[in-house]
């Protein structure tokens, strides 16, 4: 079995201060995918950021204090891939992948379009380009688990205020249609929803208006699994007993 955790940590240094690494030691995880680490490697020299027994790989944005992804894994990977070879994915530190024998695990952080039309266009461009990567992954003789903050809800069940957000970035028809294609024509698997069809299962809550206390959330964090892993899904949970970020850790156990 492999336990894989994904979390938008909204600042790895802030997450550490909130007890993330102490929590991690209790989780029996094999791979942890982090997004929005907001730090450069030279800013993470303290031993707290390199816990014993873990291999750490970072891909930071060129801009300080912004974006960035990381993977911590117990097993040393055969290979590590930094970026996807195109502008936003690489300059903004939005993709890192580790390869094991027949399995690749990646941490991905999709752009948000909430800052306005320019960034929404950047998000659409990212979605279009990464679709080609998802297609190419399917042609390789290995399985993939792409974990991360996609910044898109898929269906009405995945957001508390469906009607009020249908014109908001993250819930736009064009964005949800992209996920329809990913899970439909491209046959990728929404690991969480394969195992849990219950309503009000969210992974992010706004800092405004007592959203967390009232569970007014969005499910925008995913484990995107290649089709061959569909029958390997064992268990899933959203951890909400402690808080390291405005997102909750999304945990999936795979029988591999």
N, C-alpha and C positions, 0 to 999 in steps of 0.2 A: 504493500500500500504506500502511496505517496500523499502527503498532506501539503497542499499548496495554498498560500495566503496571499491575497492582493489587498493593498491599502493605498489610497491617496493620503499621504501622511501630512500634507500641507506644511512642509518644513521639517526635515529630519531632525534638526537640532531642537525644534520645539517639541516634536514627538518624543525625543529622548528625555527631555525634561519632564514630560508627562508620564514617563514610565514604560514607554513602548518596548525597550529592549529587555527589561525585567519581565514584562508580560510574554515576550517572544520565547524566552527560555522555558516557559511552562506549556508551550503549545504543541510540542512534538512535531514541529513542521519540518518539511524537507526543503522546500523552496519558498521564499518570500519575495514578492514583487511589490516594489514601492513606486509611487508616482509623486510628482511635485516635491522633490526632495529639497529644492531651493538652496543648494550648496555645491561648492566645488570640492574636489578631493582634498586640496590643501587645507580646507576648513574643517576636515573631519579626522584630524590626527589623534584625537583623544581615543584611548582604548575602548571607551564605551561604544564607539561606532564600529568597532571591529571585534565583536564578541568571539571568545574562543569556540572553536568547533565549526565556525562558519567561514565560507569563502565569500568575499564581497566584491561586487562589480558595479561601478557607477558610470553613468553617462550624463554629464551635466550640460545645461544650456550654456551658450557662449555668454549670455547676459547673467550677471551675478544676481543671486537671490530670486531666480525665476525658473520654473519648470524643472526638468531633470528627472531621470528615472534610475532605479537601482534594483539589483537582485542580490539576495543573500541565499546561499545554498549550502547544504551539509556536504553533498558530494561534489568534488571538483569536476567541473564540466570539461568535455573534450575540446570545446571551442566556445568563444564568446564573440558575439556580433554587436557592434556599436553602430546604431543608426540603420537607415534603410537606403542610403545613397542618394537621397534627394533633400532639398533645402530645409523645409520646416522640420521634418523628422530629425534631421541631424543638427542644425544650428540651434534648435530649441530643446535638444535633448529629450526626444519623445519616444525613443524605442531602444531597448536593449534585449538581447536574446542569448540564452545559454543552451548549448547542445550536449545532451547525454547520448548514450548509445543509439537508441531509436526514438528518442523523445527530445523535443525542443520546448523550452518554456521561455516566454517573453513578457516583459513589462512594457505597456504602451500607455501613453497619455495623449488623448485627443485634444486638440485646441477647443477652447470655449468660444462661443460666438456672442456672449452676453455683453461684450464691450462695444458692440455696434456692427454696422454692415461690413466694414473692412475685415474685421476678425471673423465674422460669419462667412465671408467669402474664403478666407484662409482655411476655415474649418471644412467647407465644401471641397476645396482643393485637396486637403489632407485626406478626406474620405475617398475621393476619386482615385488618388494615387495609391493609397493603402489597399484598395480593392484589388489592384493588380498584384500586390504582394500576397494577399490572401489566396488569390488564384494560383500563384506560383508555388506557394507552400503546399497546396493540394497535389501538385505534380511531383513533389519530392517523396522519396520512399521512407517517410518517418511521420510520426504523430506530433501535433503541435497543441500547446495550451497557451493562448495569448490572454494574459491577465491585464486588467487595468481600468482606468477611468475613461470611458468612451464619451462621456458628457452627452448621452442621448438616452431617453427612456424609450422602451419599445412599444408597450401597449398601455391601455387605460389602467390595467391592474398595477402598473409600475410607477404610478404617480398619484399623490393624494388629490390634488386639485387639477383634474384632467381638463375640464371645460375652461378654467381660468388661465391655462398655460398653453393652449393649442397654437397660440401665435408667439410663444416664447422660444428662444433658442434652447435646444435640448429636447424640445417636444414638437418641433415643426414637422409637417407631413413629409417633407423631402428627407429629413433626417431619419424618421421612423421607417420610411420606404427603403432607405439604405440598409437598415437592419433586416427588413423583410427579405431583401435580396440575399444578404449574408446567410441568414438562417434558412432561406428557401432554395433558390437556384444554386448557391454556392455550397449549401449543405453543412455549414458550420453549426455547432451545437451551443446553445445557451445553457451551460452546465447547471447553473442555479435553477432555472425554470424547468429543466428536465426532472429535477428532484423535488422542487417545491413550487406548487401552483397556488399557494395561499396568498390572499390579498394583503396589502399594507406591509409588504416586505421591502424596506427601503435601505439605501446605503449612504445617502447624503441628505443633510438637512440644512436649510439656510440659517444663518446666525440671527435673522430678523424674526420678529413677531412670535417668539416662543415656539418656533417650528419644531424643535426637537421634543419639547415637553408635550406638544400636541400631536406628535408623529406626523407632521405635514412634510413628508419626504419625497425623494425621487430615487429610483433604482437606476443609477447610471454607471455602476461598477460591474464588471463582468469577468467571467472565465469563458473565453471563446475557444471551444475544443474542436479539433478536427474530427470528422465523422467516425473514424475508427475507434474513438474513445467513448462513444455514446453508451456502450454497454459496460464501460469500466467505471462509471460514476457510482460512488458508494454513499456519500453523505455530504451535506452542505449546511452552513450556518452563517448568520450575520452576527458578529460579536458586538454586544452593546452593554456589557457590564462595566467597562471602563472606556474612557474617551481619550484618544491621542490626536484627534483631528476632527474636522467637521464631517468626515466620512467614517464609516465603520468598516473594520476588516471583514472581507468576504472570504470564507474558508470552504474549500472543497477537498474531499478525500477521493482519491482515484485508486482503483484496484489494479495497479500496475507496478 
